Amino acid sequence: MRKQFLLAIALGFTSILSAQTIINRDIEIDKMVKEVSADSLQSYIKQMVAFGTRNTLSTQTNPKRGIGAARVWVLNKFNEFAKQSNGRLTAVIDTTNYKADGKRVDSNIILGNVVATLKGTDPNDKRIFLISGHLDNMRTNVMDRVNDAPGANDDGSGSAAVIECARIMSKHSFPATIIFITVSGEEQGLLGAAYMANKMKAANVNIEAVLNNDIMGSNNTSETNIIDNTRIRVFSEGLSVLDTGRIARNIRQLGLENDGKARQLARYIKEVGERYVENIEVMMVYRNDRFLRGGDHTPYVENGYAAVRFTEMNENYYHQHQDVRLEKGIQYGDLPEFMDFEYLRKNTAINLSNLANLAKAPAMPEEVKIDVKKLTNYSYLYWKQPKTGIAKGYYILMRETTSAVWQKKFFTTELEFKLPYSKDNYFFAVQSVGNDGNESLPVVPGVGR
């Protein structure tokens, strides 16, 4: 009798376990995430530091030192990865002549970004997803182009993340196109990013997301001595500078001040990143960048693109924009020994999982509307199929107006959905879902009748 009783308990427990919801990961993406290597990231940073200085104003003719040599090295890495891409990955140094501006550029220079493009397999899919880090660095004096500046974390970490994502993702194919870019001129005033963003805007390129990585490989703070490698910050702008006039009035009327493109991307990054990467929490920060500071995502935001910045949770200002020196017992300088390469691995993996999930997903649903023809406590949403990609269905997302993240998710294979929740009390959005479960970015509904 006792054995039968224990067996019944065991069977019941097994039944409960089998009924539990688990996190569903795309097998291909999960495999890519596991390939991200702390050792590879460390090797990239070691080489970047070996160039002595990567100041944007430094030499471009010395084969072993300066920004010119660093750019060629990154280009060679991309071309090395291209050999495993079946012709899909191509790389160039995209240059422009930049004249002295009397600010942080005191002589005419050739400004160059290293750009690798992993072409999408669907010729009808015009979406582009971009990951960025800045290759240049600085000493205490931003105009010092001669003396050594390691730049291991700022921004060797972001550039290393870009290179590592290219190494792994170049072996895979995606319907949409992914661009990997290391820019110059960040410390001189976001010059390389501004050149790239303005060029893309002028060509009407459909960039759906920009993941900018800047200072994301160290785990401890100066002064407060906090050590934490389990959280990464993602900064996102609430509204675009282009949201003026009628658009701004509509945003205020519908209460969508917290639902701009960048903010939606940040929510997406948090959900997908925490799905694939263990022991890391994505902390969304509701501002475009650190207090009164800026980064390479800003020119994209100003051009109306969804762009966010990844930055480590605890910055150490002894190791940012500092000459290497020992002063009053404190070691200053952006040296590799102050980095946490396991932390950098996790932060790189968050980037990779999001890029892959976005590029594998079908496009966003079209013409998403919420019906307002009559007063009702139900909310009726309807939409059209995405322009490209096959959607096996759609997620309807829901959250309270004060919630930072989406709280409920409903699945349907139809092009409409009726929820027993009032649009007065909740925000909604709709995502396309592909056959492997990859979700598009969410679309907040417009007014429909």
CORNOR-V95355 format. One record per backbone hydrogen bond with DSSP energy under -1.0 kcal/mol. NH is the residue of the N-H (numbers start at 0). CO is the residue of the C=O. E is the energy in kcal/mol with one decimal. If there is no record, write none. Layout:
nh:NH co:CO e:E
nh:NH co:CO e:E
This chain:
nh:4 co:0 e:-2.3
nh:5 co:1 e:-2.6
nh:6 co:2 e:-2.5
nh:7 co:3 e:-2.2
nh:8 co:4 e:-2.0
nh:9 co:5 e:-2.5
nh:10 co:6 e:-2.7
nh:11 co:7 e:-2.2
nh:12 co:8 e:-2.6
nh:13 co:9 e:-2.5
nh:14 co:10 e:-2.1
nh:15 co:11 e:-2.0
nh:16 co:12 e:-2.4
nh:17 co:13 e:-2.4
nh:18 co:14 e:-1.1
nh:19 co:16 e:-1.1
nh:29 co:25 e:-2.8
nh:30 co:26 e:-2.0
nh:31 co:27 e:-1.9
nh:32 co:28 e:-2.7
nh:33 co:29 e:-1.7
nh:35 co:32 e:-1.1
nh:40 co:36 e:-2.1
nh:41 co:37 e:-2.3
nh:42 co:38 e:-2.2
nh:43 co:39 e:-2.1
nh:44 co:40 e:-2.1
nh:45 co:41 e:-2.4
nh:46 co:42 e:-1.8
nh:47 co:43 e:-2.3
nh:48 co:44 e:-2.6
nh:49 co:45 e:-1.4
nh:50 co:47 e:-1.2
nh:51 co:48 e:-1.8
nh:52 co:50 e:-2.2
nh:57 co:54 e:-2.1
nh:65 co:50 e:-1.8
nh:67 co:58 e:-1.8
nh:69 co:65 e:-1.9
nh:70 co:66 e:-2.3
nh:71 co:67 e:-2.0
nh:72 co:68 e:-2.1
nh:73 co:69 e:-2.2
nh:74 co:70 e:-2.5
nh:75 co:71 e:-2.5
nh:76 co:72 e:-2.0
nh:77 co:73 e:-2.5
nh:78 co:74 e:-2.5
nh:79 co:75 e:-2.0
nh:80 co:76 e:-2.2
nh:81 co:77 e:-1.9
nh:83 co:80 e:-1.8
nh:84 co:81 e:-1.7
nh:87 co:84 e:-1.5
nh:89 co:116 e:-1.8
nh:91 co:114 e:-2.3
nh:93 co:112 e:-2.9
nh:95 co:110 e:-2.1
nh:97 co:108 e:-3.0
nh:100 co:104 e:-1.7
nh:101 co:104 e:-1.2
nh:108 co:97 e:-2.9
nh:110 co:95 e:-2.8
nh:112 co:93 e:-2.4
nh:113 co:181 e:-2.6
nh:114 co:91 e:-2.9
nh:115 co:179 e:-3.0
nh:116 co:89 e:-3.0
nh:117 co:177 e:-3.2
nh:118 co:87 e:-2.4
nh:120 co:173 e:-2.5
nh:121 co:174 e:-1.4
nh:124 co:121 e:-1.6
nh:127 co:205 e:-2.0
nh:128 co:176 e:-2.3
nh:129 co:208 e:-2.6
nh:130 co:178 e:-2.6
nh:131 co:210 e:-2.7
nh:132 co:180 e:-1.5
nh:134 co:182 e:-2.9
nh:143 co:140 e:-2.0
nh:144 co:142 e:-1.0
nh:148 co:51 e:-3.0
nh:151 co:333 e:-1.9
nh:155 co:150 e:-1.2
nh:158 co:154 e:-2.3
nh:159 co:155 e:-2.6
nh:160 co:156 e:-2.0
nh:161 co:157 e:-1.9
nh:162 co:158 e:-2.3
nh:163 co:159 e:-2.7
nh:164 co:160 e:-2.3
nh:165 co:161 e:-2.0
nh:166 co:162 e:-2.3
nh:167 co:163 e:-2.0
nh:168 co:164 e:-2.8
nh:169 co:165 e:-1.8
nh:170 co:167 e:-1.1
nh:171 co:168 e:-2.0
nh:175 co:358 e:-1.4
nh:176 co:126 e:-2.1
nh:177 co:117 e:-2.0
nh:178 co:128 e:-2.6
nh:179 co:115 e:-3.1
nh:180 co:130 e:-2.2
nh:181 co:113 e:-2.2
nh:182 co:132 e:-2.2
nh:188 co:185 e:-1.6
nh:189 co:185 e:-1.9
nh:190 co:184 e:-2.2
nh:191 co:183 e:-1.5
nh:193 co:189 e:-2.3
nh:194 co:190 e:-2.3
nh:195 co:191 e:-2.1
nh:196 co:192 e:-3.2
nh:197 co:193 e:-2.5
nh:198 co:194 e:-1.9
nh:199 co:195 e:-2.5
nh:200 co:196 e:-2.4
nh:201 co:197 e:-2.4
nh:202 co:198 e:-1.5
nh:203 co:200 e:-1.5
nh:204 co:199 e:-2.6
nh:206 co:204 e:-1.7
nh:207 co:127 e:-2.5
nh:209 co:305 e:-1.8
nh:210 co:129 e:-3.1
nh:211 co:307 e:-2.3
nh:212 co:131 e:-2.9
nh:213 co:309 e:-2.2
nh:220 co:225 e:-1.7
nh:221 co:314 e:-1.1
nh:223 co:221 e:-2.9
nh:227 co:218 e:-2.8
nh:231 co:280 e:-2.2
nh:232 co:310 e:-2.3
nh:233 co:282 e:-2.4
nh:234 co:308 e:-2.6
nh:235 co:284 e:-1.7
nh:242 co:239 e:-1.9
nh:243 co:241 e:-1.9
nh:246 co:243 e:-1.4
nh:248 co:244 e:-2.1
nh:249 co:245 e:-2.2
nh:250 co:246 e:-2.2
nh:251 co:247 e:-2.3
nh:252 co:248 e:-2.4
nh:253 co:249 e:-2.2
nh:255 co:250 e:-2.4
nh:258 co:255 e:-1.9
nh:263 co:259 e:-2.4
nh:264 co:260 e:-2.1
nh:265 co:261 e:-2.3
nh:266 co:262 e:-1.9
nh:267 co:263 e:-2.1
nh:268 co:264 e:-2.7
nh:269 co:265 e:-2.1
nh:270 co:266 e:-2.2
nh:271 co:267 e:-2.7
nh:272 co:268 e:-2.7
nh:273 co:269 e:-2.0
nh:275 co:271 e:-1.6
nh:276 co:272 e:-2.1
nh:280 co:229 e:-2.2
nh:282 co:231 e:-3.0
nh:284 co:233 e:-2.6
nh:286 co:284 e:-2.0
nh:292 co:289 e:-2.6
nh:297 co:294 e:-1.8
nh:300 co:296 e:-2.2
nh:301 co:297 e:-2.7
nh:303 co:300 e:-1.8
nh:304 co:299 e:-2.6
nh:307 co:209 e:-2.2
nh:308 co:234 e:-1.7
nh:309 co:211 e:-3.3
nh:310 co:232 e:-2.1
nh:311 co:214 e:-3.0
nh:318 co:315 e:-1.5
nh:324 co:331 e:-1.0
nh:326 co:329 e:-2.7
nh:329 co:326 e:-1.9
nh:331 co:324 e:-3.3
nh:332 co:317 e:-2.2
nh:334 co:332 e:-1.8
nh:337 co:334 e:-1.6
nh:338 co:335 e:-2.0
nh:339 co:216 e:-2.9
nh:343 co:339 e:-2.1
nh:344 co:340 e:-1.8
nh:345 co:341 e:-2.0
nh:346 co:342 e:-2.3
nh:347 co:343 e:-2.5
nh:348 co:344 e:-2.4
nh:349 co:345 e:-1.7
nh:350 co:346 e:-1.5
nh:351 co:347 e:-2.5
nh:352 co:348 e:-2.7
nh:353 co:349 e:-1.8
nh:354 co:350 e:-2.6
nh:355 co:351 e:-2.7
nh:356 co:352 e:-2.2
nh:357 co:353 e:-2.5
nh:358 co:354 e:-2.6
nh:359 co:355 e:-1.9
nh:360 co:356 e:-1.2
nh:362 co:387 e:-2.2
nh:365 co:383 e:-1.9
nh:368 co:381 e:-3.0
nh:369 co:445 e:-2.5
nh:370 co:379 e:-2.9
nh:371 co:447 e:-2.3
nh:378 co:418 e:-2.6
nh:380 co:416 e:-3.0
nh:381 co:368 e:-2.1
nh:382 co:414 e:-2.0
nh:383 co:365 e:-3.2
nh:391 co:432 e:-2.1
nh:392 co:432 e:-1.2
nh:393 co:411 e:-2.7
nh:394 co:430 e:-1.9
nh:395 co:409 e:-3.0
nh:396 co:428 e:-3.0
nh:397 co:407 e:-2.0
nh:398 co:426 e:-1.9
nh:402 co:399 e:-1.6
nh:406 co:397 e:-2.3
nh:407 co:397 e:-2.3
nh:409 co:395 e:-2.3
nh:411 co:393 e:-2.1
nh:416 co:380 e:-2.6
nh:418 co:378 e:-3.0
nh:424 co:421 e:-1.4
nh:426 co:398 e:-2.7
nh:428 co:396 e:-1.5
nh:429 co:442 e:-1.9
nh:430 co:394 e:-2.4
nh:432 co:392 e:-2.2
nh:433 co:437 e:-2.6
nh:436 co:433 e:-1.8
nh:439 co:431 e:-2.3
nh:442 co:429 e:-2.0
nh:445 co:367 e:-2.7
nh:447 co:369 e:-2.5
